[in-house]
């Protein structure tokens, strides 16, 4: 990935020779993960597996159909062309004005809101930011209006508070979070169990740049800032969820060039809402030393537990949850090592990802955005390869047992951009999830899902603090679990879960908060149903 803030490129002849020797060893071991160390210790060396067998889609799994509907939705041209930040390209999706339609926010220097109408998206509304790198949507002050959390390349991050002033262009209320420069992402969730929404700021400069902003009990728009431990590491993306089972939200952080300067982290308070933050990644098997750019937490193998899909340069990683924590899985079909049809000397660089039931068969699928650096500014950990600049997304249909098949080559969509951000949402309100991506050049693309089938869309009522809440479903093709309001690299997905089910199927849905409390409902699926749950 790009050089660190000091401009160092630690390349010694001895290290290069070791890389090359182990690369030769790796070619003889199909599906073996070389150089990915889960736990402590530096990898030796982190070169990637560089191999994943292609398998056909099983006949029992229905195909997915997507079309490029960017122009049909009324979006033309890039947002913020010429913006120099190679990590920018954020996108988030949610209903900002309570009209029942999903709006899109794009961060690429400019911060632009695309308001949904019955005929597509209206002319973009630009908010007063010129260095936006990513955006997250969350109702931080719990007033029922989604707010925009903007990570910036400059000295401050910014919250634009939701409501009419946000959407009518009359100058929205905003709060600056000082001491950034630069940030990669803002996460929102109740970190101490007091019912208020706190913030996590991820910094992408070397040094102790990650911070927590705790909401004041007197005013939910006022925050007290403290630093997260973590040392000299670069943070790119993360997620909030209770992954160690202590009833509190943990902070999972992906690290850029982690193979060189330090692994991913999972910060926990070990069950004490006011206790110190401790990195438990090594204890639970999540301390990957890779080029980690994005994270999706979802039930990938159908056993009801949250697993992890971690975007990487060269080979994305699947960590399956078990009694002792997470363990790396090989030969899952989800690595997407290189663009379709590319030679072995070319590898992918993956960013935002997300889990959704794209083909409405009741089994979770994956999507991941890919793309290199047009200016060539990349630290490639895999000797003898170059990173593809133009690289289409992967659409990975799940088979229900932890394996996936990339069906992008079957979609017939022409692709000519390098992506960063991705948001998954039902943009046209037809009961299936669509995909919107933003490129490193600010180009916006919308892939409309045209799958035929019945489904139920699960959401929570307004003013619910849903960060880290898990939607668990039974009664479809098996078990199904996913975060209700997941984050993605540089943004966030729609706060709704769409589950496919055969007509006449009764689906039992439970929304579970990090503290274990929950609310359950059942619905008979006949066509495209909607289910709104109360706060857990």
ZIGIJO-V281439 format. One line per field, one symbol per residue. ss: DSSP state (A for helix, B for strand, O for the rest). phi: phi as a letter, one per 40 degrees, with the letter a starting at -180 (. if undefined). burial: 1 if it has 16 or more other C-alpha atoms within 10 Angstrom, else 0. A space follows every 50 residues. Layout:
BEGIN
ss->???
phi->???
burial->???
END
This chain:
BEGIN
ss->OOOOOOOOOOOOAAAAAAAAAAAAAAOOOOOOOOOOOOOOOOOOOOOOOO OOOOOOOOOOOOOOOBBBOOOOOOOOOOOOOOOOOOOOOBBBBBOOOOOO OOBBBBBOBBBBBBOBBOOBBOOOBBBBBBBBBBBBBBOOOOOOOOBBBB BBOOOBBBBBOOOAAAAOOOOOOBBBBBOOOOBBBBBBBOOOOOOOOBBB BBBOOOOOOOBBBBBOOOOOOOBBBBBOOOOOOBBBBBBBBOOOOOOOOB BBBBBBOAAAAOOOBBBBOOOOOOOOOBBOAAAAOOOOOOOOOBBBBBOO OOOOOOBBBBBOBOOOBBBBBBOOBBBBBOOOOOOOOOOOOOOOOBBOBB BBBBBBOOOOOOOOBBBBBBOOOOOOOOOOOOOOOBBOOOOOOBBBBBOO OOOBBBOAAAAOOOOOOOBBBBBBBOOOOOOOOBBBBBBOOOOBBBBBBO OOOOBBBBBBOOOOOOOOOBBBBBOOOOOBBBBOOOBBOOBBOOOOBBBB OOOOBBBBBBBBOOOOOBBBBBBBBOOBBBBBBOOO
phi->.ddcccgcbcbbccccccdcccccccccbcgccbgcbchcgccabcbgcf aaccbccdccbccbbbbcbdcccgbbgccgcgcccccchcaabaccbfbg bccbbbbagcbbbbccbcbhbcdcbcbcabbcbaabbacccfcgbcbbbb cbcccbbbbccchcccccgcgccabcbcgcgcbbabbbaccbgcgbcbbb bbbbbchcbcabbcccccaccbbbcbcccigcbbcbaaabaccbgcgbcb bcbcbcfccbbhcdbbcbbfgbdbcccbcbdccbgbccbbccbaabbacc bgbgccbbbbcachacbbbccadchcbcbbfcgbcfcacdgccccbbcbb bcaabacccfbgbcbbbacbicbdcgcacccbcgbbccccaccbbbccbg bgbabcbddccgbcbabbcbcabbaccbgbgacbbbbbcccgcbbbbccb ccicabcbabcdgccbcgcbcbbbhbcicaaaccbccadgiacccabbbc acdgccbcbbbbcdcgcabbabaccbabcbbbbccc
burial->11010000000000000011011001000011111111100110111111 11000010000011110111001010011100101111111111111000 11111111111111110001110101101111111111111101111111 11110111111110011000010100100111111111111110011111 11111101111111100001111010011100111111111111011111 11111111111111111111001000111111111111111111111111 11111111111111111111100011111111111111100000011111 11111111111111111111111100001111000111111111111111 01111111000000001111111111110011111111111111111111 10111111110111111111111111101111111111111111111111 110011101111111001000000111111101011
END
